[in-house]
Amino acid sequence: MLVTDSLPSPSPAAYADPRLRWLAVVILMIVAWLAALPFLSSREADNTMAELQTVIDKERAYDRLLDVLKDAETGQRGYVITGDSSFLAPYEEGSAAVPDALRTLEPLADSVEERAILGEIARLARQKLHELAATIRLRRDGGFAPAVAVVAHDNGRVTMDRLRTLIGERLNVLGRQRVVLRDRLNSALAYNTVLAIIAGLAGAPVIGLSLWVTNRSLRERAEAVEHAQHLAEAEAEQARQSLARSQRLAVASQMLQTMDSLTRAEELRDVLPAYLPKLLPDSNGAVYLYRHSRDFLQRVATWGGAEHQPELVSPDECWGLRFGHAHATRAGDGMHCAHLGETPPGRTDLCVPLISQGEVLGLLVTSIPAGPLAALDLAAANTISEQLALGASNINLREVLRRQSTVDELTGLYNRRYLSETLRRELFRAERKRAALAIVMIDLDHFKRMNDTYGHDAGDAVLRAVGQCLRDGVRRSDIPCRYGGEELVLILPECDASAAVRCAEGIRSAIAALELRSGDTLLPQVTASFGIAMWPANGEDAATLLQAADSALYKAKDGGRNRVCMA
């Protein structure tokens, strides 16, 4: 009998290479690390960004509280002085807004010390509102004199000064916190970039090693090799996208920091083209901001050769503005925005509104290329629009604060504070250059009689018209200021006595030629007297020059008014 014993076939496990098992373990660990790296590395940046936003919210809340207190005080004083109930509108609006502003601040106070300071601010704010209300009742019931006596008393000013001091100290502390958080965010983003680069460098050796060992040990297992290759390519793509995101975060942080130093929206024309091409590679576009009239959006910056974008855009021409969110169109799509031309093949046009605190401030218009990074570009455009909106909002706030601190609202001339600072600076410049400088003091003739006879509205109309005469009658280098009441001052750098007299005579004639109405009433002729003092002939410091110009002004008054006199 023939007996045949067949040997068992080796199992697939017999061909397994122990090195492959160890390699699989190492690859899985590295893959897990690469997958977790973007999440872990971005958490710190996200937390810091959230803290930075909280600090910004606190600053806005404190600014709003101070603004509404000032509005309430302004309304109270206007009513006390004039007895006109229409002045109570800002007082009532400010008084009603104070509790709201305090409630906004309460949940933002995150320390015992801050809550104690906020409690003191709240107490002083309620005390101030009580004082204002008491003064208004006294004016309504007792008349002008007792109310003015209370206003002239220092108690109200002391309370308001204490509020300004406490709020100013909090704003200073928050400003320092914002600088620290911004530095921490920059450090976190730099760290994220380094981690992303390391992840990219680590992914390449993993790909090469996995392919080399797999091809050598298991050539017949083509499916396993293909699977490993796809996995490695996916991780490499993930690392590349993580690096791109980190780089864009770093550029976005630099852009925000730069925008935080701007004081005027016009400066965006030079700043944004330096950053937007890096945030949206191979793109072109434009950034628009609403004009003060809110009828059109004005183009403030372009990049990537997008100068063909229109200078003005109507809100009705953009679907993104009408929808209130991003609107994307490709070649052949319907609902194409009227302010855009035809979309080229292979590109996507995107309109993203710039929205801050629920208010639409402007529009980001960009054309991005199709490709593997198209989705990343679309997400980046939405994020960039939020950052641009925040930066534009801060610029608008700084412009308002700067104008309020230096310009008289009624006349449009610089105020007395700006006069004091500028006159000292111009005197230093005149001394350094040994150039002439003239000071012209102006006083409107019989202005009190105009106010008493025709009312304060007529007086305001006269001051506005005279302010325009001053702005039209001086050079761009001259500084027209409102000194107080109906007194005005001109600072004329590099101007000799004869030129100063010609300038003053021209303005005097323009004022005398004014034909003004208050309602249906034709106002009498407006005239002004002028006194001129020269540096250094009439004085070498600001106080002496102003006194000399004032003396010359009184000489013009004594001489019959409506004339120009030299010191």
Secondary structure, 3 states (H helix, E strand, C coil): CCCCCCCCCCCHHHHCCHHHHHHHHHHHHHHHHHHHHHHHHHHHHHHHHHHHHHHHHHHHHHHHHHHHHHHHHHHHHHHHHHCCHHHHHHHHHHHHHHHHHHHHHHHHCCCHHHHHHHHHHHHHHHHHHHHHHHHHHHHHHHCHHHHHHHHHCHHHHHHHHHHHHHHHHHHHHHHHHHHHHHHHHHHHHHHHHHHHHHHHHHHHHHHHHHHHHHHHHCCCCHHHHHHHHHHHHHHHHHHHHHHHHHHHHHHHHHHHHHHHCCCCHHHHHHHHHHHHHHHCCCCEEEEEEECCCCCCEEEEEEECCCCCCCCEECHHHCHHHHHCCCEEEECCCCCCCCCCCCCCCCEEEEEEEEEECCEEEEEEEEEEECCCCHHHHHHHHHHHHHHHHHHHHHHHHHHHHHHHHHECCCCCCECHHHHHHHHHHHHHHHHHHCCCEEEEEEEECCHHHHHHHHCHHHHHHHHHHHHHHHHHHCCCCCEEEEEECCEEEEEEECCCHHHHHHHHHHHHHHHHCCCCEECCEECCCCCEEEEEEEECCCCCCHHHHHHHHHHHHHHHHHCCCCCEEEC
